[in-house]
């Protein structure tokens, strides 16, 4: 199950977002109309996707998502806003490393598609990290084998690049 955090100071927006997202039963959707409560929750629970309004009374969405990025760097961060202030968008991209910007009013299709893409992005990032660790482990093991048997990886080649096989080895 994937966890999604919704942060907006307008309760009506949170209800509409949650209603749209509960179509997918694989998502646990938590809503917060208070940025400080959302930050506390982010300290104790892992969220794959965090969606925040841009304009909120105590802290703007970019500042909030920057703080969340420190707590949960692998989360997908999304700004939802009726404002299209270019400097704010640039700041959100550069500082909070947002995944997407969704304009208000949104369509449920765009919202759900964006979340699904974000979750796939996280899965790919985590799988790549796992594979890098696995390759590193194999490289360490191979280095150990090569140290024990220095000639094991030696290959004799002919002038044309083909591999020469010494029949005496069989």
C-alpha positions as a Markdown table, in Angstrom:
| # | Residue | x | y | z |
|---|---|---|---|---|
| 1 | Unk | 0.0 | 0.0 | 0.0 |
| 2 | Unk | 1.3 | 3.5 | -0.9 |
| 3 | Unk | 0.8 | 6.5 | 1.4 |
| 4 | Unk | -0.2 | 9.8 | 0.1 |
| 5 | Unk | 0.0 | 13.1 | 2.1 |
| 6 | Unk | -2.3 | 15.9 | 1.1 |
| 7 | Unk | -1.6 | 19.4 | 2.6 |
| 8 | Unk | -3.9 | 22.3 | 2.0 |
| 9 | Unk | -5.4 | 25.0 | 4.3 |
| 10 | Unk | -8.8 | 24.6 | 2.6 |
| 11 | Unk | -10.8 | 21.7 | 4.0 |
| 12 | Unk | -13.0 | 21.6 | 0.9 |
| 13 | Unk | -10.0 | 21.0 | -1.3 |
| 14 | Unk | -8.7 | 18.2 | 0.9 |
| 15 | Unk | -12.1 | 16.5 | 0.9 |
| 16 | Unk | -12.3 | 16.7 | -2.9 |
| 17 | Unk | -8.8 | 15.5 | -3.4 |
| 18 | Unk | -9.3 | 12.6 | -1.0 |
| 19 | Unk | -12.6 | 11.6 | -2.7 |
| 20 | Unk | -10.8 | 11.6 | -6.1 |
| 21 | Unk | -7.9 | 9.5 | -4.7 |
| 22 | Unk | -9.9 | 6.9 | -2.8 |
| 23 | Unk | -10.9 | 5.3 | -6.1 |
| 24 | Unk | -7.5 | 3.4 | -5.9 |
| 25 | Unk | -7.7 | 1.0 | -2.9 |
| 26 | Unk | -3.9 | 0.6 | -2.9 |
| 27 | Unk | -3.5 | 4.2 | -1.6 |
| 28 | Unk | -3.7 | 5.3 | 2.0 |
| 29 | Unk | -4.6 | 9.0 | 1.9 |
| 30 | Unk | -3.8 | 11.3 | 4.9 |
| 31 | Unk | -5.0 | 14.9 | 4.8 |
| 32 | Unk | -3.6 | 17.9 | 6.7 |
| 33 | Unk | -4.9 | 21.4 | 6.8 |
| 34 | Unk | -2.0 | 22.5 | 9.1 |
| 35 | Unk | 1.6 | 22.5 | 7.8 |
| 36 | Unk | 3.1 | 21.8 | 11.3 |
| 37 | Unk | 0.9 | 18.7 | 11.8 |
| 38 | Unk | 1.9 | 17.5 | 8.3 |
| 39 | Unk | 5.6 | 18.0 | 9.2 |
| 40 | Unk | 5.2 | 16.0 | 12.4 |
| 41 | Unk | 3.5 | 13.2 | 10.5 |
| 42 | Unk | 6.4 | 13.2 | 7.9 |
| 43 | Unk | 8.8 | 12.6 | 10.8 |
| 44 | Unk | 7.0 | 9.4 | 11.8 |
| 45 | Unk | 5.4 | 8.0 | 8.7 |
| 46 | Unk | 6.8 | 7.3 | 5.2 |
| 47 | Unk | 4.9 | 8.9 | 2.4 |
| 48 | Unk | 5.6 | 7.9 | -1.2 |
| 49 | Unk | 3.7 | 11.0 | -2.5 |
| 50 | Unk | 3.3 | 14.4 | -0.9 |
| 51 | Unk | 1.0 | 16.9 | -2.5 |
| 52 | Unk | 0.9 | 20.5 | -1.1 |
| 53 | Unk | -0.9 | 23.6 | -2.0 |
| 54 | Unk | 1.4 | 26.5 | -2.8 |
| 55 | Unk | -0.3 | 29.3 | -0.8 |
| 56 | Unk | -0.9 | 28.6 | 2.8 |
| 57 | Unk | -1.0 | 30.9 | 5.8 |
| 58 | Unk | 1.9 | 29.8 | 8.0 |
| 59 | Unk | 4.3 | 28.5 | 5.3 |
| 60 | Unk | 4.2 | 28.3 | 1.6 |
| 61 | Unk | 4.2 | 24.9 | -0.2 |
| 62 | Unk | 7.8 | 25.3 | -1.5 |
| 63 | Unk | 9.2 | 25.9 | 2.0 |
| 64 | Unk | 7.1 | 23.0 | 3.3 |
| 65 | Unk | 8.2 | 20.6 | 0.6 |
| 66 | Unk | 11.9 | 21.6 | 1.1 |
| 67 | Unk | 11.6 | 20.6 | 4.7 |
| 68 | Unk | 9.8 | 17.4 | 3.8 |
| 69 | Unk | 12.6 | 16.7 | 1.2 |
| 70 | Unk | 15.1 | 16.7 | 4.1 |
| 71 | Unk | 12.9 | 14.2 | 6.0 |
| 72 | Unk | 11.9 | 12.0 | 3.1 |
| 73 | Unk | 14.3 | 12.6 | 0.1 |
| 74 | Unk | 12.8 | 9.7 | -1.9 |
| 75 | Unk | 9.2 | 11.0 | -1.8 |
| 76 | Unk | 7.5 | 12.4 | -4.8 |
| 77 | Unk | 6.7 | 16.0 | -4.1 |
| 78 | Unk | 3.9 | 17.8 | -6.0 |
| 79 | Unk | 2.7 | 21.4 | -5.9 |
| 80 | Unk | -1.1 | 22.0 | -6.4 |
| 81 | Unk | -1.9 | 25.6 | -6.9 |
| 82 | Unk | -4.2 | 28.1 | -8.5 |
| 83 | Unk | -1.3 | 30.5 | -8.8 |
| 84 | Unk | 1.0 | 30.3 | -11.7 |
| 85 | Unk | 3.8 | 32.5 | -10.5 |
| 86 | Unk | 6.8 | 31.6 | -12.6 |
| 87 | Unk | 9.4 | 32.5 | -10.0 |
| 88 | Unk | 7.6 | 30.4 | -7.4 |
| 89 | Unk | 7.5 | 27.4 | -9.9 |
| 90 | Unk | 11.2 | 27.8 | -10.6 |
| 91 | Unk | 11.9 | 27.9 | -6.8 |
| 92 | Unk | 9.8 | 24.8 | -6.3 |
| 93 | Unk | 11.7 | 22.9 | -9.1 |
| 94 | Unk | 15.1 | 24.0 | -7.9 |
| 95 | Unk | 14.7 | 23.9 | -4.1 |
| 96 | Unk | 12.0 | 21.4 | -3.4 |
| 97 | Unk | 12.8 | 19.3 | -6.4 |
| 98 | Unk | 9.1 | 18.9 | -7.2 |
| 99 | Unk | 8.0 | 16.1 | -9.5 |
| 100 | Unk | 5.1 | 17.9 | -11.0 |
| 101 | Unk | 3.0 | 21.1 | -10.8 |
| 102 | Unk | -0.8 | 20.5 | -10.9 |
| 103 | Unk | -2.9 | 23.6 | -11.5 |
| 104 | Unk | -6.2 | 24.3 | -9.7 |
| 105 | Unk | -8.8 | 23.4 | -10.8 |
| 106 | Unk | -7.4 | 20.0 | -11.5 |
| 107 | Unk | -8.9 | 17.1 | -13.3 |
| 108 | Unk | -9.1 | 13.8 | -11.4 |
| 109 | Unk | -7.5 | 12.0 | -14.4 |
| 110 | Unk | -4.4 | 14.3 | -14.4 |
| 111 | Unk | -4.1 | 14.1 | -10.6 |
| 112 | Unk | -4.3 | 10.3 | -10.5 |
| 113 | Unk | -2.0 | 9.9 | -13.6 |
| 114 | Unk | 0.6 | 12.2 | -12.0 |
| 115 | Unk | 0.5 | 10.2 | -8.8 |
| 116 | Unk | 0.8 | 6.9 | -10.6 |
| 117 | Unk | 3.8 | 8.2 | -12.6 |
| 118 | Unk | 5.3 | 9.4 | -9.3 |
| 119 | Unk | 4.9 | 6.0 | -7.7 |
| 120 | Unk | 6.5 | 4.3 | -10.8 |
| 121 | Unk | 9.3 | 6.8 | -10.6 |
| 122 | Unk | 10.0 | 5.9 | -6.9 |
| 123 | Unk | 9.9 | 2.2 | -7.7 |
| 124 | Unk | 12.5 | 2.6 | -10.5 |
| 125 | Unk | 14.7 | 4.8 | -8.3 |
| 126 | Unk | 14.6 | 2.2 | -5.4 |
| 127 | Unk | 15.1 | -0.7 | -7.8 |
| 128 | Unk | 18.1 | 1.0 | -9.3 |
| 129 | Unk | 19.6 | 1.6 | -5.9 |
| 130 | Unk | 19.1 | -2.1 | -5.0 |
| 131 | Unk | 20.7 | -3.1 | -8.3 |
| 132 | Unk | 23.7 | -0.8 | -7.7 |
| 133 | Unk | 24.2 | -2.4 | -4.3 |
| 134 | Unk | 23.9 | -5.9 | -5.8 |
| 135 | Unk | 26.5 | -5.1 | -8.5 |
| 136 | Unk | 28.8 | -3.7 | -5.9 |
| 137 | Unk | 28.6 | -6.9 | -3.9 |
| 138 | Unk | 29.3 | -9.0 | -7.0 |
| 139 | Unk | 32.3 | -6.8 | -7.8 |
| 140 | Unk | 33.7 | -7.3 | -4.3 |
| 141 | Unk | 33.3 | -11.0 | -4.6 |
| 142 | Unk | 34.9 | -11.1 | -8.0 |
| 143 | Unk | 37.8 | -9.0 | -6.8 |
| 144 | Unk | 38.3 | -11.5 | -4.0 |
| 145 | Unk | 38.2 | -14.5 | -6.4 |
| 146 | Unk | 40.7 | -12.7 | -8.7 |
| 147 | Unk | 43.0 | -12.1 | -5.7 |
| 148 | Unk | 42.9 | -15.8 | -4.8 |
| 149 | Unk | 43.3 | -16.9 | -8.5 |
| 150 | Unk | 45.1 | -14.1 | -10.4 |
| 151 | Unk | 44.9 | -15.8 | -13.8 |
| 152 | Unk | 41.2 | -16.8 | -13.6 |
| 153 | Unk | 40.1 | -13.8 | -15.8 |
| 154 | Unk | 43.0 | -14.0 | -18.2 |
| 155 | Unk | 41.9 | -14.5 | -21.8 |
| 156 | Unk | 44.3 | -15.4 | -24.6 |
| 157 | Unk | 43.3 | -13.8 | -27.9 |
| 158 | Unk | 44.4 | -14.3 | -31.5 |
| 159 | Unk | 45.4 | -11.4 | -33.7 |
| 160 | Unk | 41.9 | -11.2 | -35.1 |
| 161 | Unk | 40.5 | -10.9 | -31.5 |
| 162 | Unk | 39.1 | -14.4 | -31.3 |
| 163 | Unk | 39.6 | -16.3 | -28.0 |
| 164 | Unk | 42.3 | -18.9 | -28.1 |
| 165 | Unk | 41.5 | -22.1 | -26.2 |
| 166 | Unk | 44.4 | -24.2 | -24.9 |
| 167 | Unk | 43.3 | -27.8 | -25.4 |
| 168 | Unk | 45.8 | -28.9 | -22.7 |
| 169 | Unk | 43.5 | -27.2 | -20.1 |
| 170 | Unk | 40.8 | -29.8 | -20.8 |
